[in-house]
Amino acid sequence: MKRLAAIMAVASLATVTACGTTGTTGTTDTAQQGGGVYTTIDGSKQINASAPINPFNPVGSVFSGYNGMALAWPKNDPTDPNQFYPAIAKSWSVSPDRSEVVIHLQPDAKWSDGKPVTSEDVRVSIGLAYTQGGTAYALDPKAAGAAADIQVVDPKTIRVTQGANRSSTFLANLLSTVVVPAHVFGKLLPADFWQTLKVAQHGQGAAAEQAKNEITGLAEKVIAFDPGHDVSAGPFVLERVNPGAALLTRNPYFYARQNIAPDKVKILNYTGNEQIWNYLIAGRLDNAPFTSVPTAVMERIRQTKGSKLVKGYSPVAVSLAFNEAHKPYDNVHVRRAMAYLIDRAQVTKIASPEGGTPAVTTSGIHAKAARAWLGDAFDSLEQYRVNPAKADAELKAAGMTKRGGHWALPDGKPWKVRIHVPASFSDWVAAAKSITSQLEDHGIDASVVTAADYTLYLGELADGKYDLGFWLIGLGPSPYNIFQRLFGQANGWQMFGGRLRHVAPGTEGNWMGGPEKVEAGTAGMVDPGELTSRLNYASQDEQKRIVGVLAKVANEQLPVVQLWDYVNTQFVNTSRYTAFPPDDDESLRLSSGVWMQLGMIKKAEKGQA
């Protein structure tokens, strides 16, 4: 899902700057030649022609599924984060207690210079991941799901165990590991790295802290590393890159090269949504991931020869979030009143007609996943259908008064609702304007305030400068990740040394300002952050119980009003290639490069489009 700020001229594609060669000699490619050039964009980042060919660099010239490879690719399962397609890892097994994962690599996997992909490559990749920290590679041994031991069993088998504080997403985090060649990147790790890691994980006191500092001190070196030319285990190798596009050519040693139809892939750069629209209208892209598109532009895209839409599940929802540290939003009756006044169907129609469906209610979860998690209990949640009479009753319960057709605060001062959104998110801006119009119709002084860019927006949001702002929620499939958006760091719950604590509103990123404990019906008084943390290691049955409680808390306490659930709308063009994933396919959130690896994307026959 990508919304972009700047509206700039199309970058020139005429001047090409060499970025190194593939380093291959000869060919062992058995795939059919003459497959042409597949043209797309990378929905996760814009091209930086000066960036190194390094997946640890956030703007590096490595494109997932093309010349960038992970151990495996995540499926789009609504509730199970551990469902994956094979990639560098052909298969894997997990011990019953989830403490150990044994990974078997593709037997024929090779780098683009002809060297085999081995367990040592994976081991080095894991070592480099430790320098960046987080998920399975946290240095704190008390962190949930931290890898404790990495053992090379043989050249194609590696065993990884997790520490005592086990996580239900350990497998998913492990399989998401990006794999790089040890013979290129291995020199970044000092000779004593693995001994230092043991001290960092299992040592105590000053020695452990020093070891941790030594490993994290390598982070910038790893990020800045430039190998000079691409050595890829993916289906393609970077040939050259300029500010307008990256060109990748087929890797003749790719283990599933018989599945790859195009000879080359061109990844076009973009500087704003409008540029992507123009690419699609001109028929230049064979595929583009979700881009916010107004109705008039969508109609022009539909008219382009070969243009089609493919739609699937996207585990993300957008919400209007409250800062409960700011009055009157500390009062649940005010939050409920606003929920009763917002016509979610109208907001979605205006803001995201192709990319979203109106939220059935506020549960904190995308409706598809919510039904899977909650079953019939989902229908028992309050739906907050538009009801001005109920809104009036809620506002009066909050002590608000209506004078001269306008609502005032309990102290008699005018109530001014200011909704903040980043200017670059056109769908959010449109949604916010629709909401303020609806509130104005009910006598509430409401307006939209835009931040210049998303980075500034997030910074000011975290600093607690906004009363209300738009916030992405429901980031599944892991239930822990879903509810972290509501009952995690943004709402005051912080994890330190494996222990959870709640910090005061307005401090350490707590901008939502909700209470530490709330009433949850039959569950009694609960700590939502503690329950969310427990989701990280609970059994599936326990997870379902906790999700039920947290969904009820979200529904009754309304830290946010859920507006719409996103739909993963992909743009494809069948003029040059066919066999794209069908609607609702589990691979739809992955790149075209992964689709090719899985045997999709075929050269179109003449007249087929």
C-alpha positions in Angstrom: 0.0 0.0 0.0 1.7 3.2 -1.1 0.6 6.8 -1.0 3.2 9.4 -2.1 3.6 13.0 -1.4 5.6 14.8 -4.1 4.2 15.6 -7.6 7.2 16.0 -9.8 8.2 15.6 -13.5 8.8 12.1 -14.7 12.5 11.2 -14.2 14.4 10.8 -17.4 15.1 7.3 -18.5 17.4 8.3 -21.3 20.7 8.5 -19.4 21.8 5.2 -17.9 24.6 5.1 -15.3 26.4 1.7 -15.0 26.2 0.1 -11.6 28.5 -2.9 -12.1 28.0 -6.2 -13.9 26.6 -9.5 -12.9 30.0 -11.2 -12.7 28.7 -14.2 -14.6 30.5 -15.9 -17.5 28.7 -18.3 -19.8 25.2 -19.5 -19.2 23.4 -22.6 -17.9 19.9 -21.1 -18.4 17.4 -23.7 -19.6 14.5 -21.3 -19.7 12.9 -20.2 -22.9 14.5 -17.0 -24.2 12.8 -14.1 -25.9 10.6 -13.4 -22.9 11.0 -9.6 -23.3 11.1 -6.9 -20.6 8.7 -7.0 -17.6 8.1 -3.5 -16.3 6.9 -2.7 -12.8 7.5 -0.5 -9.8 8.7 -1.3 -6.2 5.8 -0.4 -4.0 8.0 -0.4 -0.9 10.5 2.2 -1.8 11.7 4.7 -4.5 14.9 4.2 -6.4 18.1 5.8 -5.2 20.7 5.5 -7.9 23.6 6.1 -5.5 22.5 3.5 -3.0 24.6 0.4 -2.6 23.5 -3.1 -3.7 22.8 -4.0 -0.1 19.5 -5.3 1.4 20.4 -3.9 4.8 20.4 -0.4 3.4 16.8 0.9 3.6 17.1 2.5 0.1 19.5 -0.2 -1.3 19.4 -1.3 -4.9 18.0 -4.7 -3.9 14.4 -5.5 -4.9 12.6 -8.2 -3.1 11.8 -11.2 -5.2 14.0 -10.1 -8.1 17.6 -9.8 -6.9 16.7 -9.9 -3.2 15.9 -13.3 -1.6 14.7 -14.4 1.8 14.6 -17.9 3.2 10.8 -18.0 2.4 7.9 -15.7 1.3 4.9 -15.1 3.6 1.5 -16.2 2.5 -1.4 -13.9 3.1 -3.2 -16.1 5.7 -5.7 -14.0 7.8 -4.7 -15.7 11.1 -1.5 -17.7 10.8 1.7 -15.7 10.4 3.7 -18.9 10.0 2.4 -19.8 6.5 5.1 -19.4 3.9 6.1 -20.3 0.4 9.6 -21.8 -0.1 12.4 -19.6 -1.4 16.0 -20.1 -0.5 14.7 -22.6 2.1 13.1 -25.5 0.3 11.5 -26.9 3.5 11.6 -26.6 7.3 10.5 -28.4 10.4 9.6 -27.1 13.8 9.8 -28.9 17.1 6.5 -29.4 19.0 7.5 -26.9 21.6 8.5 -24.4 18.9 12.0 -24.1 20.4 13.9 -25.4 17.3 13.6 -24.9 13.6 15.6 -27.0 11.1 15.9 -25.4 7.6 16.7 -27.3 4.4 18.0 -25.2 1.6 17.2 -25.5 -2.1 19.7 -28.2 -3.3 20.3 -26.4 -6.6 20.4 -22.8 -5.3 23.4 -20.8 -6.6 24.6 -17.3 -6.6 24.8 -15.4 -9.9 28.6 -16.0 -9.9 28.0 -19.7 -10.0 28.9 -20.4 -6.3 26.4 -22.6 -4.4 24.1 -21.1 -1.7 25.1 -22.8 1.5 24.2 -22.8 5.2 27.2 -20.6 5.8 25.5 -17.9 3.7 22.5 -18.2 6.0 24.6 -18.1 9.1 26.5 -14.9 7.9 23.1 -13.4 7.0 21.8 -14.0 10.5 25.0 -12.5 12.0 24.5 -9.4 9.9 20.8 -9.3 11.0 22.0 -9.2 14.6 23.8 -6.0 14.0 20.4 -4.4 13.0 18.5 -6.0 15.9 14.9 -6.8 16.4 12.5 -9.7 15.9 14.4 -13.1 16.0 17.7 -11.3 16.2 17.3 -9.2 19.4 20.4 -9.2 21.5 18.4 -9.2 24.7 18.1 -12.9 25.7 14.8 -12.1 27.5 13.2 -10.7 24.4 10.4 -12.9 23.1 11.4 -15.0 20.2 15.1 -14.2 20.2 17.3 -16.7 18.5 19.6 -18.4 20.9 21.8 -20.7 18.8 22.6 -21.0 15.1 24.2 -24.3 14.0 25.4 -25.3 10.6 24.4 -29.0 10.3 25.7 -29.5 6.8 26.2 -27.3 3.6 22.4 -27.3 3.0 21.0 -27.6 6.5 20.9 -25.2 9.4 19.4 -25.4 12.8 18.2 -22.4 14.8 16.8 -22.4 18.3 15.0 -19.7 20.2 15.5 -18.7 23.8 13.4 -19.5 26.9 11.0 -16.6 26.2 9.4 -18.2 23.2 7.3 -16.4 20.6 4.5 -17.8 18.4 6.0 -15.8 15.5 9.6 -17.1 15.8 9.3 -19.2 12.7 7.8 -16.3 10.7 10.6 -13.9 11.8 13.2 -16.5 11.0 11.9 -17.4 7.5 11.8 -13.7 6.7 15.6 -13.5 7.0 17.2 -11.9 4.0 20.0 -14.1 2.6 23.3 -12.6 1.3 26.4 -14.3 0.0 29.0 -15.0 2.7 31.9 -14.6 0.2 30.8 -11.0 -0.4 29.3 -9.8 2.9 31.1 -12.1 5.4 34.1 -9.8 5.8 31.8 -7.3 7.6 31.7 -9.6 10.6 34.8 -9.6 12.9 36.6 -12.9 13.4 35.4 -13.1 17.0 31.8 -12.1 16.1 30.1 -15.4 17.3 32.0 -15.4 20.5 31.0 -11.8 21.1 27.4 -12.7 20.4 27.5 -15.5 23.0 28.8 -13.0 25.6 26.1 -10.5 24.6 23.3 -13.1 24.9 24.5 -15.2 27.9 27.0 -13.0 29.7 26.3 -10.7 32.6 27.1 -7.1 33.7 29.6 -4.9 32.0 31.0 -7.7 29.7 27.5 -8.4 28.2 26.8 -4.7 27.7 30.2 -4.2 26.0 29.5 -7.2 23.7 26.1 -5.8 22.8 27.6 -2.4 22.0 30.3 -4.0 19.8 27.6 -5.8 17.8 25.2 -2.9 17.4 28.3 -0.7 16.7 28.6 -2.6 13.4 25.2 -1.5 12.2 26.3 1.6 10.3 29.1 -0.3 8.6 26.8 -3.0 7.5 24.2 -0.5 6.2 26.8 1.5 4.3 28.6 -1.5 2.7 28.7 -1.4 -1.1 29.8 -4.7 -2.8 30.4 -2.9 -6.1 28.4 -5.4 -8.2 25.4 -7.6 -7.6 25.7 -11.2 -6.6 22.2 -12.5 -6.5 20.5 -15.8 -5.6 17.2 -14.5 -7.1 15.8 -14.9 -10.6 17.4 -11.6 -11.7 20.6 -9.7 -11.2 20.9 -5.9 -11.2 22.6 -4.7 -14.4 22.4 -0.9 -14.0 20.4 1.7 -12.2 19.8 5.4 -12.8 17.4 7.9 -11.1 14.6 6.8 -13.4 14.8 3.1 -13.4 16.6 -0.1 -12.4 17.3 -2.7 -15.0 17.7 -6.4 -14.0 18.7 -9.3 -16.2 18.0 -13.0 -15.8 20.2 -14.9 -13.4 21.3 -18.0 -15.4 22.0 -19.9 -12.1 18.6 -19.4 -10.4 17.4 -22.7 -9.1 13.9 -22.3 -10.6 14.9 -20.5 -13.8 12.5 -22.6 -15.9 9.7 -20.7 -14.2 11.0 -17.3 -15.3 9.5 -15.9 -18.5 10.9 -12.4 -18.9 14.5 -11.9 -20.0 14.7 -8.6 -18.1 12.8 -6.6 -15.5 12.7 -2.8 -15.5 11.6 -1.2 -12.2 10.6 2.3 -12.9 11.0 5.0 -10.3 8.2 7.3 -9.2 7.9 10.5 -7.2 4.2 10.5 -6.5 0.9 8.7 -7.0 0.2 10.8 -10.1 3.3 9.5 -11.8 2.1 5.9 -11.2 -1.3 6.8 -12.6 0.3 8.1 -15.8 2.4 4.9 -16.2 -0.8 2.8 -15.9 -2.8 5.0 -18.2 0.0 4.8 -20.8 0.1 1.0 -20.4 3.8 1.1 -19.4 3.4 -1.2 -16.3 2.8 -4.9 -16.4 2.0 -4.7 -12.7 1.7 -2.1 -10.0 0.7 -2.7 -6.3 -2.0 -0.8 -4.6 -1.9 3.0 -5.2 -4.6 5.4 -4.1 -6.5 6.3 -7.2 -9.5 8.7 -7.5 -12.5 7.5 -9.4 -12.0 9.6 -12.6 -8.4 8.4 -12.9 -9.4 4.8 -12.3 -11.8 4.9 -15.2 -9.0 6.1 -17.5 -6.8 3.2 -16.2 -9.6 0.7 -16.9 -9.8 1.9 -20.5 -6.1 1.1 -21.2 -5.7 -2.0 -23.4 -5.0 -5.1 -21.3 -5.6 -3.3 -18.0 -7.2 -5.3 -15.2 -7.6 -5.2 -11.5 -6.9 -8.1 -9.2 -8.2 -7.9 -5.6 -7.4 -9.7 -2.5 -7.2 -9.5 1.3 -5.0 -6.9 2.9 -4.6 -7.3 6.7 -4.7 -3.5 7.3 -7.4 -1.0 8.3 -7.3 2.7 8.7 -8.8 4.5 11.7 -9.4 7.9 13.3 -7.3 7.7 16.5 -7.9 9.8 19.7 -5.4 11.3 22.0 -7.1 10.5 25.3 -4.6 12.7 27.2 -6.4 15.7 25.5 -9.8 16.8 26.7 -12.6 16.0 25.8 -11.3 12.8 24.2 -10.5 11.3 27.5 -14.3 10.8 27.9 -15.5 7.6 26.2 -18.9 9.2 25.6 -17.3 11.8 23.3 -15.5 9.0 21.4 -18.7 7.0 21.1 -20.6 10.1 19.9 -18.2 10.7 17.1 -18.4 7.0 16.1 -22.2 7.4 15.8 -21.8 10.5 13.6 -19.3 9.2 11.1 -20.8 7.5 8.0 -18.1 5.0 7.3 -19.7 3.9 4.0 -19.7 7.5 2.7 -16.1 8.1 3.9 -14.9 5.0 2.1 -16.8 5.8 -1.1 -15.1 9.2 -1.2 -11.6 8.2 0.0 -11.0 4.7 -1.2 -13.7 3.3 -3.4 -11.5 0.6 -5.1 -9.0 0.1 -2.2 -11.3 -0.4 0.8 -14.5 -1.6 2.2 -16.3 0.2 5.0 -15.5 -1.1 8.5 -18.4 -3.2 9.9 -17.4 -1.9 13.3 -14.4 -1.1 15.5 -12.7 -4.3 16.6 -9.1 -3.4 15.9 -9.0 -6.2 13.3 -9.7 -6.3 9.5 -13.2 -7.8 9.2 -12.1 -11.0 7.4 -9.6 -11.8 10.1 -12.0 -10.7 12.8 -14.6 -13.2 11.7 -11.9 -15.9 11.6 -10.7 -15.0 15.1 -14.1 -14.2 16.8 -16.7 -16.3 15.0 -20.3 -15.4 15.9 -18.9 -13.0 18.6 -18.0 -10.6 15.9 -21.7 -9.9 15.2 -22.4 -9.1 18.8 -20.1 -6.1 18.8 -21.7 -2.7 18.7 -21.6 -1.6 15.1 -22.0 2.2 15.7 -24.3 2.7 12.7 -25.0 6.4 12.0 -27.4 7.6 14.7 -27.5 11.3 15.5 -29.9 10.7 18.4 -27.5 8.3 20.1 -24.6 10.8 19.4 -26.6 13.5 21.2 -27.2 11.3 24.2 -23.5 10.4 24.4 -22.4 14.1 24.2 -24.9 15.1 26.9 -23.6 12.2 29.1 -20.1 13.8 28.6 -21.4 17.1 29.9 -21.4 18.8 26.5 -24.0 21.4 25.6 -25.5 22.6 22.4 -25.9 26.4 22.1 -27.1 28.2 19.0 -26.8 25.0 17.0 -23.2 24.3 18.0 -21.8 21.9 20.6 -19.7 23.4 23.4 -17.4 21.8 26.0 -18.6 21.2 29.6 -16.9 24.5 30.6 -18.8 26.4 27.9 -15.9 26.9 25.6 -16.3 26.1 21.9 -15.5 22.6 20.9 -13.1 22.6 18.0 -12.3 19.3 16.4 -9.0 19.3 14.4 -8.2 16.1 12.5 -4.5 15.8 11.4 -3.4 13.9 8.3 -0.3 13.9 6.1 -0.8 16.0 3.0 0.7 13.3 0.8 -2.0 10.6 1.6 -4.7 11.7 -0.8 -7.2 9.1 0.5 -6.7 10.1 4.1 -7.1 13.8 3.3 -10.3 13.0 1.4 -11.6 10.9 4.3 -10.8 13.6 6.9 -12.6 16.2 4.9 -15.7 13.9 4.6 -15.6 13.3 8.4 -15.3 17.0 9.2 -18.2 17.8 6.8 -20.4 15.2 8.6 -19.4 16.6 12.0 -20.1 20.2 10.9 -23.6 19.1 9.8 -24.2 18.0 13.4 -23.1 21.4 14.9 -19.5 20.5 15.6 -16.7 22.9 14.6 -14.4 20.6 12.6 -11.6 21.1 10.2 -8.6 19.2 8.6 -5.0 20.1 9.3 -2.3 18.6 7.1 1.3 17.8 7.8 3.8 18.5 5.0 5.0 14.8 4.8 4.5 11.5 6.5 7.8 11.6 8.4 6.8 14.9 10.0 3.3 13.6 10.7 4.5 10.5 12.5 7.0 12.6 14.6 4.4 15.1 15.7 1.9 12.4 16.3 4.4 10.6 18.6 5.1 13.9 20.4 1.4 14.1 21.3 0.8 17.3 19.3 -2.5 16.1 17.8 -6.0 15.6 19.3 -7.0 13.3 16.5 -5.0 11.7 13.7 -5.3 8.9 11.2 -3.6 5.6 12.3 -3.1 2.3 10.6 -4.4 -0.7 12.6 -5.0 -4.4 12.2 -1.6 -5.2 10.8 -2.0 -9.0 10.8 -1.8 -11.9 10.5 0.0 -12.1 13.9 -2.6 -11.2 16.6 0.3 -9.6 18.6 1.1 -7.3 15.7 -2.6 -6.5 15.2 -3.2 -5.2 18.8 0.2 -3.7 19.2 -1.2 -0.8 17.1 -3.8 -0.1 19.8 -2.3 -1.4 23.0 1.4 -1.1 22.4 4.1 1.6 22.5 1.8 4.3 21.0 -0.6 3.8 24.0 2.1 3.6 26.7 3.1 0.0 27.0 6.8 -0.5 26.7 8.9 -3.7 26.9 12.2 -3.4 28.6 14.5 -6.4 29.4 11.6 -8.8 28.8 9.4 -6.9 31.3 6.3 -4.8 30.4 5.6 -1.4 31.9 3.1 1.4 31.2 4.5 4.9 30.9 2.6 8.2 31.4 0.7 9.9 28.6 2.9 12.3 26.7 6.1 10.5 27.5 8.2 8.0 25.5 6.0 8.0 22.5 2.7 7.5 24.4 0.5 9.8 22.3 -2.8 7.8 22.6 -2.9 8.3 26.4 -5.3 5.5 27.2 -5.7 4.1 30.8 -3.5 1.2 31.9 -6.5 -0.9 32.9 -10.1 -0.9 31.6 -13.4 -2.7 32.3 -14.0 -5.6 29.8 -17.4 -7.0 30.6 -17.4 -10.6 31.8 -13.6 -10.5 31.7 -13.6 -7.9 34.5 -10.8 -5.3 34.8 -8.0 -6.0 32.4 -4.7 -4.6 31.3 -4.9 -4.5 27.4 -1.2 -4.1 27.0 -0.4 -7.1 29.1 -2.9 -9.2 27.2 -1.4 -8.0 23.9 2.1 -8.9 25.1 0.8 -12.4 26.1 -0.4 -12.9 22.5 3.3 -13.2 21.5 3.7 -16.6 23.2 0.2 -17.9 24.0 -1.2 -21.1 22.6 -3.7 -20.8 19.7 -6.7 -21.4 22.0 -5.4 -18.8 24.5 -4.8 -16.4 21.6 -8.4 -16.7 20.5 -9.6 -16.0 24.1 -7.4 -12.9 24.4 -8.3 -11.6 20.9 -12.0 -11.8 22.0 -11.3 -9.7 25.1 -9.2 -7.1 23.2 -11.7 -6.8 20.4 -14.4 -6.1 23.0 -12.2 -3.5 24.7 -11.5 -1.8 21.3 -15.2 -1.9 20.5 -16.4 -0.4 23.8 -13.6 1.9 24.7 -12.9 3.2 21.2 -9.3 4.3 21.3 -9.9 4.7 17.6 -12.9 4.6 15.2 -12.2 2.0 12.5 -13.1 3.6 9.2 -12.3 1.1 6.4 -10.6 -2.1 5.8 -8.1 -2.1 3.0 -8.5 -4.2 -0.1 -5.2 -5.2 -1.8 -6.0 -3.9 -5.3 -3.3 -4.8 -7.8 -3.0 -3.3 -11.3 -2.0 -5.8 -14.0 -1.8 -5.5 -17.8 -2.2 -8.6 -19.9 -1.0 -7.1 -23.2 2.5 -8.6 -22.7 2.2 -11.1 -19.9 -0.6 -13.3 -18.5 -1.1 -15.9 -15.7 -1.2 -13.3 -13.0 -2.5 -14.4 -9.6 -6.3 -14.6 -9.4 -8.4 -12.7 -7.0 -7.9 -13.6 -3.3 -4.7 -15.5 -4.1 -2.4 -15.9 -1.0 0.5 -14.5 -3.0 -1.0 -11.2 -3.9 0.9 -9.1 -1.3 4.2 -10.3 -2.8 6.2 -8.9 -5.6 5.9 -10.0 -9.3 9.4 -11.5 -8.8 8.0 -13.9 -6.3 5.0 -14.7 -8.6 7.5 -15.6 -11.2 9.4 -17.9 -8.8 6.1 -19.6 -8.0 5.5 -20.4 -11.7 3.2 -17.5 -12.5 3.6 -14.8 -15.2 3.8 -16.1 -18.7 4.6 -14.4 -22.0 1.3 -13.5 -23.7 0.5 -15.1 -27.1 -0.3 -12.7 -29.9 -3.9 -11.6 -29.6 -4.2 -13.1 -26.1 -4.8 -9.8 -24.3 
